[in-house]
Structure formats: structure tokens, C-alpha cells
Amino acid sequence: MLVWLLHLQQIIMISINSYKYEKLFKIEPDNIGSNMMFFTPIWISLILVPNSWFLWIIIVFIIFNPRGSNYPSFFLSNDSILIDDWKKTVKILPIILPCIIVFYLFGFSVYSYFFIGALFFFSNMTTILSDRSLFNSPIKFYDSQTIVTGNYNYLRLILLTNKFLLLVQRIAINIKEEFTYGLVLSPYENVIVKHNSIKNLNELIPLSHHLILVDGGEQSDKIIRIENDFISFSGRVDTVIDYYSIANQTIDKYSNPIENEYAACVRERIAIKQCIIDEKPFVLNDNPEEEAKTIDTFINSINTESVRINMLVREYFKENTIDYEQLQSELINKGPFEINTLLRQMREGGSVPSRFVDALSIAEVAARYLFSLVNEVNIDLNKNENSVEDRNAKYSQLSFGPCVGFLRTLTEKGTLNAFEKSIKQLLKTNYTDSGNFERLRKYLITDLHYDKKVSDEPTLFDLFNYLAYIRNKTRGHGTPSKVEFEFYVTLDLISIFIVHCISKIEIETFSRQTINDKEWLLYYNAGGNVVLHPLEPNENLEYWKDSFDWKHLDKMEEAKKQIDETNQSVYFKIKHQDEIHWIKAETYFKCKEGIIYMYDGINNNEAEWISFTTGAVIRPYRIN
């Protein structure tokens, strides 16, 4: 009777909410609920019939259920879209073994009936009272999630193989027991996260740190969703992005067709940004005869180790006096593109030694950026027409050390212009995380034999100085074969602080470039996102009005009036002595096909330029 009452209560609640969800959110009734196999009309009628034999029928159907899979018991609703715990797999033996023993001992008797009834009663109660059941929102219990967006026809093929469980398993392995991880895959914009609660997928994104995108090449509004998710995750510094494309997929029933030109416009925007931020898609084989092999390739190529490391790093956020989560949230779509992108790219690394070097590179690039920026502003203010010759004579080779030396001089110099004063003040920003700095002090003195005084109140400049020393002690620009995890974490937290400091500089960066035989205006101060503005007279701007780029239209219209030619210069907009200055930077900065390079030295009597964020074959990448 208790089992009946529990089932009836769920039936009533789900029937009411099914009607509500279908009317308000267009969610299909057969995709509503959690473990809904018992709530179809035939099961309801079986439950309502006062005949004890229905219980035996249920047992048989559960044991031999053709829909049975290795998926966990608990799902976000809407077609089983949350795969959350690879350990909670359905195993037939623990279910069937007690039944066999009881049948052997008691046969089809009342004792067997009560035993099996109690077994399913406690099973139902466990499900209902679980933290992640139909009656509780599972979202708030997750440390992190993977969002999967793309052509649902193809994603469903992968879903049916159960291989998404392998991703959750690989991410969760060696993570402490209290960690929970979810993979969210939904064809809907809105998902049911509780029996009476709806969340839009956009509300789940801040809780997610990994994005998997699958572009099926179809002409549907799914590509708009893909672009929005790509922009959202690119603009953060704590995410991992895996982008896939597979041609010739059909439009799924959850998407709407759009004009071919519109789809082509969105894909062009994505492709240009992918080249600039070095997030090119992994192309999957669309041959139906090799479908199983392609799915294996897809699953095996997904970057799960980096997601796992990121979860471990975030545990250290809880121990410190600086709110690193807050610092990272303040970097969303804010700050110079090059620096923010380096931090996010570090978070995509699956190797601790390579991440360690990436953290040192972030400090080096930040120091180079300040060095180059101050020099470009001074060249403009002083109207120096011999800036290239002066640069070549003084800095025939540029590296971390000379940049730190230049910044040291700036902190000690008495007479400074307004911009130099602002940078000097920035360099004096105190690093207040005493716990993390004590770890750095220990590594500097005990392990790397630093023989100078270590500051008790470190500043941004002090951190540049210490990290330059570490760079020199760890094989210069090479990658060490081993790095203690906590040493890497120490530098990871410092990297967040450095990038956050750099984001405070009041400057805006633009360029006007030819990319793919078309003219573009680009803006580089929206964090890890590059803002595009088309300059082709025949471009259909209606296709841009819902894009992230269109939100910056006022900035781009103003820049168009100042930057009237396509060249390899970078343009800075700064406020100096209450006046707006537009600086054409070409001595220490260069731009080619939308990628910003910084001066690196003289090689074979030619200036050599370096990009730390992009590379055709190897990163960092140099050009002449």
C-alpha cells in the first residue's frame, strides 16, 4: 500500500507539471520527469489494479527492461540530460541475486512477496529522499558541469552508446568522494531541475567550466546557440572548450531552419575568432559506415584531464584570503585579450609541468605588455620619429629580464608623466594572499635557493621579479619534466591576481585588418573575446544585430572615424590629462590577420614579433 501511495503521489505531481511544462515551455510530455517508465498509462493501470501480481510483473520488467543502461538513477529531466555519477550504474546482479535466493527458499509465497515489496519500497524511498531526486534540485550540489551543445541528432547517437559516462568517469577519477560532476546535454533552452522548477540553460553556464560544441553543418538556429555558448565560455578565464564539426547532418526536430546566408555569416564570425584565439575545430568523419569509430574518436579526444585539474585547483580557492572566484568573475569579458586568453589557455592544459610554464608565461607577457605599452605611449607623447632605431639599439633581444628591469626603473623614477604614474601605481598593488605567498617563499628559498630578501608585503612588481627568477631557474623557456602540483597551484593563483591587475589599465585596443579577403575592425578589450565589426559595404548587418559583437557598436563606430586605413598597426585609445588620445602603435606592437604580436628582438637584421596565444604549428609563434 505504501508503494502504491508513493507512486500515486508522483503520478499526480508529474501529471500536473507535465501539463504545465508542455504549455509554458513546449517540453514534450514523454521527455518530462526522472525514471518515468512506471508513469505511462499501462503502468498506472497496473498500479491501480488491486492485484498483488502487478509487483511480480514490475520486477520482471525491471530485470529484463530493454531500455536498461549504465546511466545513473538520477537525471535532470528532459530526455535524461544530466549524466552525473559514473559510480551509480545500474547492475542487474544485485537486483536479481536476492530475488533468486528468496524464490529458492520460499517460492511464490507471502514471504517472498513481502521481501520483494520491502526491497522496492526502500528503493523508492531512497530515490525520493536523495539529494538529487525528483523532489530536490540537483544543480546546487555540483562542483562543476560540462555543457554539451550542438546537432542533437548526432549527439543522441553518442548518448545511446552510453559513452558520455566515460567522460564523467575520467573527470571524476582520483577526485575526492564529495566531488560531484554533471554532464548536461539538452535539446531544449529550458530544462526541468526540480518537479516544479525550470532553469534556462544560460543559468547553468556560470556553474559549468567545460563546453563541448558539435556543429553539424546544418542551416538551423542551432549555430546561433553554438556561437552564444562559444562566446560565453571564451569570455571567461576558467573554462575548457572542445569544438567539433561534422558535415552533412540533418536539422534536428528541436531546431528551426534559417537562411543559408545567415548561417554562413555566423560560421564566418566563429571561424575568424577561432583562428585568433587558437580554438580551431576538430573535424569528425561524416561517413556513416565509420560512425562507431568516429564516436570513439570524439570521446577519446575530449579534454577531460584539464577539467579534472581545474576542479582540484578550485579547492585551493577556499583556503585563501583573496576571493579568487570573485577576481575571475570580474575578468568576464573585461581586460586585454592577449593576457586573459593566456590564462584560459593555461586552464586547458592537461599537464601540470606545461601549466607551470604557462603560468610563468602569463607573468612574462604581462611584464612585456606593460613595457611595450609605456614605450608606445611615450613615443606618441614625445613625437619620437626615430623610435624603431632607438628600439633596435637598446633592445636587440627582448625577454622577461629586461622588461622587469624597465619596470623596476619606472618604480624608482621620480619624474613621470600621467600614464607612467598610473602604471607605477599599478605595480605597487599589494598581493594580500599571505598563505599562498608563504608557499611561494618556501619554494623560492628552500627549493630554488633565492639568496635575496623576500618581501613581507609583496607587490605586483615583486611578483614579476620572483617569477622571472623562477623562469631562469627552471630551464628558461623550456618545460620541466616534473613539477610539484602545489608549486603549480601557487603560480596559478598568482596568475589570476596578475591578470586581474592588468585588466584595470584604462586603455582600449583596436586594429583594422584584412581577413579572408574582407575588411574588419577589431576590438581587443573584451577579455578573451575579440569583437568583430564588418567593413564590407555589402555585409547584411541584420545578421549581426543579435550577436555579442553588436553590443559594442558604439565603440566600433567611434573607432571607424579614427582608423581609416587597413594596416598592421595596433591602435590604443587612452585618456591622458583629461583628453582622449588615439595612438598608432607600431614600434612594439604589430597586428596581422587579427592576431596581435609583440616585439621580440632582431633576427637576421629584421624585427621579429611574437604571439603567445596563437600558432599555426607551435605556440608561441613568431613572424618577421
C-alpha positions in Angstrom: 0.0 0.0 0.0 2.8 2.4 0.8 4.5 1.7 -2.5 1.1 2.4 -4.2 0.7 5.7 -2.4 4.2 6.8 -3.2 3.6 6.0 -6.9 0.2 7.7 -6.9 1.7 10.9 -5.4 4.4 11.0 -8.0 1.8 10.3 -10.8 -0.4 13.2 -9.7 2.5 15.7 -9.3 4.1 14.7 -12.6 0.8 14.8 -14.5 0.1 18.4 -13.3 3.6 19.6 -14.0 3.7 17.8 -17.4 0.7 19.8 -18.5 2.3 23.0 -17.2 5.7 22.4 -18.8 4.1 21.4 -22.1 2.0 24.5 -22.3 4.5 27.0 -21.0 7.8 25.7 -22.3 6.9 23.4 -25.2 8.6 20.4 -23.5 7.3 17.1 -24.7 5.4 15.1 -22.1 7.3 11.9 -22.8 10.6 13.7 -22.1 9.4 15.0 -18.7 10.4 13.5 -15.4 13.0 11.2 -13.9 12.9 7.5 -14.4 9.4 7.8 -15.9 9.0 4.3 -17.2 6.4 3.5 -14.5 4.2 6.5 -15.2 2.9 5.6 -18.6 -0.8 4.7 -18.8 -0.1 0.9 -18.8 1.9 1.1 -15.6 -0.6 3.4 -13.9 -3.3 0.9 -14.6 -1.2 -1.9 -13.2 -0.6 0.0 -10.0 -4.3 0.9 -9.6 -5.4 -2.7 -10.0 -5.7 -4.3 -6.5 -3.8 -7.4 -7.6 -0.6 -8.4 -5.9 0.7 -10.0 -9.1 1.4 -6.5 -10.6 4.5 -6.4 -8.3 5.9 -9.5 -9.9 5.3 -8.1 -13.3 7.2 -4.9 -12.4 10.1 -7.0 -11.1 10.3 -8.9 -14.4 10.2 -5.8 -16.5 12.9 -4.1 -14.4 15.2 -7.1 -14.7 14.7 -7.6 -18.4 14.0 -3.9 -19.3 15.3 -3.4 -22.9 15.9 0.3 -22.1 18.2 -0.6 -19.2 21.6 1.1 -19.5 24.6 2.0 -17.4 23.2 5.5 -16.9 22.8 6.7 -13.3 19.5 6.7 -11.5 19.3 10.4 -11.2 18.8 12.8 -14.1 17.9 16.3 -14.8 14.7 15.9 -16.7 14.1 16.4 -20.4 15.2 13.2 -22.1 17.8 12.1 -19.4 20.1 15.0 -20.0 22.2 15.1 -16.8 24.7 12.3 -16.6 26.1 12.8 -13.1 27.9 9.9 -11.4 29.5 7.1 -13.2 29.6 5.1 -10.0 25.8 4.9 -9.7 25.4 2.5 -12.6 22.5 0.0 -12.8 23.8 -3.5 -12.1 21.5 -6.5 -12.7 23.2 -8.9 -10.3 22.5 -7.1 -7.0 18.8 -6.9 -8.1 18.3 -10.5 -9.3 20.5 -12.3 -6.8 18.3 -11.6 -3.7 15.2 -12.5 -5.7 16.7 -15.9 -6.7 17.7 -16.7 -3.1 14.2 -15.8 -1.8 12.4 -17.7 -4.5 14.7 -20.7 -3.8 13.9 -20.6 -0.1 10.2 -19.6 -0.1 8.9 -20.0 -3.6 5.9 -17.8 -4.7 4.8 -17.3 -1.1 3.7 -14.4 1.0 7.2 -14.2 2.5 8.7 -13.6 -1.0 6.0 -11.1 -1.7 6.8 -9.1 1.5 10.6 -9.3 0.9 10.4 -8.1 -2.7 7.9 -5.4 -1.7 10.2 -4.2 1.1 13.1 -4.2 -1.4 11.2 -1.9 -3.8 9.8 0.2 -1.1 13.2 1.1 0.3 14.5 1.6 -3.3 11.6 4.1 -3.9 12.2 5.9 -0.6 16.0 6.2 -1.3 15.2 7.7 -4.6 12.7 10.2 -3.3 14.8 11.3 -0.3 18.0 11.5 -2.3 19.7 14.9 -2.6 19.4 14.6 -6.4 15.9 13.2 -6.7 12.8 14.4 -8.4 11.9 16.4 -5.3 15.3 18.2 -5.0 17.2 20.4 -7.4 20.4 18.6 -8.3 22.1 21.7 -9.7 23.3 23.3 -6.4 25.1 20.1 -5.4 27.6 20.1 -8.3 31.1 21.3 -8.1 31.2 21.7 -11.9 29.5 20.6 -15.1 30.1 20.1 -18.7 27.6 21.7 -21.1 27.1 19.9 -24.5 25.6 21.9 -27.3 25.1 21.1 -31.0 23.3 18.9 -33.5 21.1 16.8 -31.3 20.6 14.1 -33.9 24.3 13.3 -33.8 24.6 13.9 -30.0 21.8 11.4 -29.4 23.7 8.7 -31.3 26.6 9.2 -28.9 24.1 9.4 -25.9 22.7 6.0 -26.9 26.2 4.4 -26.7 26.5 5.4 -23.1 30.0 6.7 -23.8 29.3 10.1 -22.3 29.7 8.2 -19.0 33.3 7.7 -19.8 33.9 11.5 -19.8 32.3 11.8 -16.3 34.4 8.8 -15.1 37.7 10.3 -16.5 36.9 13.7 -14.9 35.9 12.2 -11.5 38.7 9.7 -11.1 41.0 10.4 -8.2 38.8 13.3 -7.2 37.7 13.3 -3.5 34.4 11.4 -2.8 32.4 14.6 -2.0 33.1 15.9 -5.6 30.0 15.8 -7.9 30.2 16.3 -11.6 27.5 16.6 -14.1 27.3 16.5 -17.9 24.3 18.4 -19.2 23.1 17.6 -22.7 19.7 19.0 -23.7 18.0 19.9 -27.0 15.9 22.4 -25.0 16.6 26.0 -24.0 14.8 25.3 -20.7 15.3 22.3 -18.5 13.4 20.9 -15.5 15.7 20.8 -12.5 13.1 20.1 -9.9 9.5 18.8 -10.1 8.3 22.5 -10.0 11.3 24.4 -11.2 12.6 25.4 -14.6 16.0 26.8 -15.5 17.2 28.2 -18.7 20.5 26.7 -19.9 22.1 30.1 -19.7 21.5 29.9 -15.9 23.6 26.7 -15.8 26.6 28.2 -17.6 28.1 30.0 -14.6 28.2 26.6 -12.8 29.9 25.0 -15.8 33.6 25.0 -16.7 33.7 22.8 -19.7 31.9 23.3 -23.1 31.6 20.7 -25.8 30.3 22.0 -29.1 29.2 19.9 -32.1 28.5 21.8 -35.3 26.6 19.6 -37.8 26.9 22.0 -40.7 23.1 22.3 -41.0 21.4 25.6 -41.7 19.5 26.0 -38.5 19.3 28.3 -35.5 21.4 25.7 -33.6 24.5 27.5 -34.9 23.3 30.7 -33.1 23.2 28.7 -29.9 26.7 27.4 -30.6 28.0 30.9 -31.2 26.4 32.2 -28.0 27.9 29.4 -25.9 31.3 29.7 -27.5 31.3 33.5 -26.8 30.2 32.9 -23.2 32.9 30.4 -22.4 35.6 32.3 -24.4 35.0 35.4 -22.3 35.9 33.6 -19.1 39.3 32.6 -17.8 38.2 29.3 -16.0 36.9 27.3 -18.9 37.8 24.5 -21.3 36.4 24.4 -24.8 36.2 21.4 -27.1 34.8 22.4 -30.6 33.9 19.7 -33.1 32.4 19.9 -36.6 30.9 17.1 -38.6 29.4 17.8 -42.1 26.1 16.8 -43.7 24.0 16.4 -40.5 20.2 16.9 -40.8 18.4 19.6 -38.8 17.1 18.1 -35.5 13.5 18.5 -34.5 14.4 20.9 -31.8 15.9 23.5 -34.2 14.4 25.8 -36.8 15.8 26.4 -40.3 17.4 29.8 -41.0 18.6 31.4 -44.2 21.8 29.9 -45.7 23.4 33.4 -45.7 22.6 33.9 -42.1 24.2 30.6 -41.0 27.2 31.3 -43.2 27.6 34.7 -41.6 27.6 33.2 -38.0 30.0 30.5 -39.0 32.3 33.1 -40.5 32.4 35.0 -37.3 33.1 31.9 -35.3 35.9 30.8 -37.7 37.7 34.2 -37.5 37.6 34.2 -33.7 38.8 30.6 -33.6 41.8 31.4 -35.7 42.7 34.4 -33.5 42.3 32.6 -30.1 43.7 29.3 -31.4 40.5 27.3 -30.8 40.2 25.6 -34.2 37.6 22.9 -34.5 38.3 19.1 -34.5 36.8 17.8 -37.8 35.0 14.5 -37.4 34.4 11.9 -40.2 30.8 12.1 -41.5 31.0 8.7 -43.2 28.0 6.7 -41.8 29.9 3.4 -42.3 32.6 4.6 -39.8 30.1 6.0 -37.3 31.3 3.8 -34.3 35.0 4.7 -35.0 34.1 8.4 -35.2 32.2 8.3 -31.9 35.2 6.7 -30.3 37.5 9.4 -31.8 35.1 12.1 -30.4 35.0 10.7 -26.9 38.8 10.0 -26.7 39.8 13.4 -27.9 37.8 15.4 -25.4 40.0 17.3 -22.9 38.9 15.7 -19.6 42.3 15.8 -17.7 42.3 19.6 -17.8 38.8 19.7 -16.4 39.9 17.4 -13.6 43.0 19.5 -12.7 40.8 22.7 -12.7 38.5 21.1 -10.2 41.4 20.3 -7.9 42.8 23.9 -8.3 39.5 25.4 -7.3 39.7 23.6 -4.0 42.7 25.9 -3.1 40.4 28.9 -3.6 38.7 28.1 -0.3 41.9 28.4 1.7 42.9 31.9 0.8 42.3 35.5 1.9 41.8 36.6 -1.7 38.4 35.7 -3.3 39.8 34.2 -6.5 36.4 33.2 -7.7 35.4 36.9 -7.5 38.6 38.0 -9.3 37.8 35.6 -12.1 34.2 36.7 -12.4 35.4 40.3 -12.7 37.5 39.3 -15.7 34.5 38.0 -17.7 34.6 40.0 -21.0 36.9 42.5 -19.4 40.7 43.2 -19.9 43.2 42.9 -22.7 42.6 39.9 -24.9 46.1 38.6 -25.0 46.5 38.3 -21.2 43.1 36.9 -20.5 43.3 34.4 -23.2 46.7 33.1 -21.9 45.1 32.4 -18.5 42.2 30.5 -20.1 44.6 28.6 -22.3 46.6 27.6 -19.3 43.4 26.1 -17.8 43.1 23.9 -21.0 46.4 22.3 -20.4 46.3 18.6 -19.4 49.9 18.5 -18.0 51.0 20.1 -14.7 54.6 20.9 -16.0 53.2 22.6 -19.1 50.7 24.6 -16.9 53.6 25.6 -14.7 55.4 27.1 -17.7 52.1 28.7 -18.9 51.8 30.5 -15.5 55.3 31.8 -15.9 54.5 32.9 -19.4 51.5 34.9 -18.2 53.8 36.8 -15.9 56.3 37.4 -18.7 53.6 38.5 -21.2 52.1 40.8 -18.6 55.5 42.4 -18.0 56.2 42.7 -21.7 52.7 44.2 -22.2 53.4 46.9 -19.6 56.9 47.6 -21.0 55.6 47.9 -24.6 52.6 49.9 -23.6 54.5 52.5 -21.7 57.1 52.8 -24.5 54.4 53.2 -27.2 52.6 55.9 -25.2 55.9 57.8 -24.6 56.8 57.5 -28.3 53.4 59.2 -29.2 53.7 61.9 -26.4 57.3 62.7 -27.3 56.7 62.6 -31.1 59.7 60.4 -31.5 60.3 59.8 -35.2 63.4 57.5 -34.5 61.6 55.1 -32.3 62.5 52.0 -34.3 66.2 52.8 -34.4 66.2 53.6 -30.7 64.4 50.3 -30.0 66.8 48.3 -32.1 69.8 49.8 -30.5 68.6 49.4 -26.9 66.6 46.1 -27.2 68.1 43.9 -29.8 66.8 41.0 -27.9 63.8 41.3 -25.5 62.9 38.9 -22.8 61.4 38.7 -19.3 64.5 40.1 -17.6 64.9 43.4 -19.5 61.1 44.1 -19.1 61.3 43.6 -15.3 64.4 45.9 -15.3 62.5 48.5 -17.2 59.6 48.3 -14.7 62.0 48.5 -11.8 63.3 51.8 -13.2 59.8 53.0 -13.5 59.0 52.3 -9.9 62.2 54.1 -8.8 61.9 57.1 -11.2 60.9 60.4 -9.8 59.6 62.4 -12.7 56.8 60.6 -14.6 54.0 61.5 -17.0 50.4 60.7 -16.0 50.3 57.4 -17.8 53.6 56.3 -16.3 52.3 57.2 -12.8 49.2 55.1 -13.3 51.4 52.1 -14.3 53.7 52.7 -11.3 50.7 52.8 -9.0 49.5 49.5 -10.5 52.9 47.9 -9.9 52.6 48.8 -6.2 49.4 46.8 -5.8 49.8 44.6 -2.8 49.3 40.8 -3.1 47.4 40.0 0.1 47.1 36.3 0.0 49.6 35.5 2.8 49.0 31.8 2.7 49.8 31.4 -1.0 52.8 33.8 -0.8 54.3 31.7 2.1 54.2 28.7 -0.3 56.0 30.8 -2.9 58.5 32.0 -0.3 59.2 28.4 0.7 59.8 27.3 -2.9 62.0 30.4 -3.6 64.3 30.0 -0.6 64.3 26.3 0.1 64.0 24.7 -3.3 65.3 27.3 -5.7 67.9 28.9 -3.4 66.8 32.5 -3.8 69.5 34.5 -1.9 67.9 37.9 -1.8 65.4 39.4 0.6 61.8 38.2 0.0 59.3 40.9 0.7 56.9 40.6 3.6 54.3 42.7 1.8 54.8 41.7 -1.9 53.5 43.9 -4.7 52.8 43.2 -8.3 56.3 44.2 -9.3 57.8 41.9 -6.6 55.8 39.0 -8.1 57.2 39.8 -11.6 60.7 39.8 -10.1 60.3 36.5 -8.3 58.7 34.8 -11.3 61.5 36.0 -13.6 63.9 34.3 -11.2 61.8 31.1 -11.3 61.8 31.2 -15.1 65.6 31.4 -15.2 65.9 28.6 -12.6 63.6 26.2 -14.4 65.3 25.8 -17.8 64.5 29.2 -19.1 61.8 28.8 -21.8 61.8 25.0 -21.7 59.3 22.8 -19.9 60.5 20.9 -16.8 59.9 17.2 -16.7 58.4 17.3 -13.2 56.6 20.0 -11.1 55.1 19.5 -7.7 51.3 20.1 -8.0 51.2 22.6 -5.2 54.0 24.6 -6.8 52.0 24.9 -9.9 48.8 25.9 -7.9 50.8 28.6 -6.2 51.6 30.2 -9.6 48.1 29.6 -10.9 46.6 31.7 -8.1 49.3 34.4 -8.6 48.4 34.4 -12.3 44.8 35.2 -11.5 46.0 38.2 -9.5 48.3 39.4 -12.2 45.7 39.2 -15.0 43.2 41.0 -12.7 45.7 43.8 -12.1 46.4 44.2 -15.8 42.6 44.4 -16.5 42.5 47.7 -14.5 44.5 49.7 -17.0 42.3 52.2 -18.7 43.1 51.6 -22.3 41.2 50.2 -25.3 42.8 48.4 -28.2 41.7 48.3 -31.9 43.0 47.2 -35.3 41.8 47.3 -38.9 42.6 44.2 -40.7 42.0 42.2 -43.9 41.0 38.6 -43.0 39.8 36.2 -45.6 39.8 38.9 -48.3 37.4 41.1 -46.3 38.0 44.2 -44.2 37.3 44.1 -40.5 37.6 46.4 -37.5 38.6 44.5 -34.3 38.4 45.4 -30.6 40.6 43.6 -28.0 39.5 44.7 -24.6 36.5 42.3 -24.1 38.5 39.8 -22.1 39.0 36.5 -24.1 36.7 37.6 -26.8 37.7 39.5 -29.9 34.9 41.9 -31.1 34.4 42.0 -34.9 32.8 44.7 -36.9 32.4 44.2 -40.7 33.5 47.0 -43.0 32.4 45.4 -46.3 29.7 47.6 -47.9 27.6 44.6 -48.9 27.5 43.0 -45.5 24.0 42.3 -44.3 24.0 43.9 -40.8 20.7 42.3 -39.9 22.6 39.1 -39.3 24.7 40.9 -36.7 22.1 42.5 -34.5 21.7 39.7 -32.1 25.4 39.0 -31.8 27.8 39.7 -28.9 29.8 41.9 -31.3 26.8 44.2 -32.0 26.7 45.2 -28.3 30.0 47.1 -28.9 28.6 49.0 -31.9 29.1 52.5 -30.4 32.8 51.8 -29.7 33.3 50.5 -33.3 31.6 53.4 -34.9 33.8 55.8 -33.0 36.9 53.8 -33.9 36.0 53.8 -37.6 36.3 57.6 -37.6 39.8 57.4 -36.2 41.2 54.3 -38.1 40.7 55.0 -41.7 43.1 52.6 -43.3 43.9 48.8 -43.2 47.5 48.2 -41.9 49.5 46.2 -39.4 49.3 48.8 -36.7 47.6 48.5 -33.3 45.6 51.5 -32.1 45.3 52.4 -28.5 42.7 54.8 -27.1 43.7 56.3 -23.8 42.7 59.2 -21.6 45.7 61.5 -20.9 45.4 64.8 -19.0 41.6 64.8 -19.5 42.0 64.3 -23.2 41.3 61.3 -25.4 44.4 60.2 -27.3 44.4 57.7 -30.2 47.9 56.2 -30.5 49.1 54.4 -33.6 51.4 51.7 -32.1 53.8 50.1 -34.5 57.2 50.1 -32.7 56.4 47.4 -30.1 53.1 46.0 -31.4 52.1 44.6 -34.7 48.8 43.0 -36.0 48.5 40.6 -38.8 45.2 38.9 -39.8 43.7 39.9 -36.5 46.5 38.4 -34.3 48.4 40.8 -32.1 52.2 40.3 -31.9 54.7 42.0 -29.6 58.3 43.0 -30.5 60.7 40.2 -29.6 64.1 41.3 -30.9 66.2 41.5 -34.1 66.9 38.3 -36.1 68.9 38.5 -39.4 68.7 42.3 -39.4 64.9 42.1 -39.2 62.5 42.7 -36.4 61.0 39.5 -35.0 57.5 39.5 -33.5 55.9 37.0 -31.1 52.3 35.9 -30.3 52.0 33.9 -27.1 48.3 32.9 -27.7 48.3 31.7 -31.3 50.4 29.5 -33.5 49.9 27.7 -36.8 52.1 24.8 -35.8 53.7 25.8 -32.5 52.8 28.2 -29.7 54.2 30.8 -29.1 54.5 31.8 -32.8 57.0 34.2 -34.4 56.9 36.2 -37.6 59.2 38.8 -39.2 
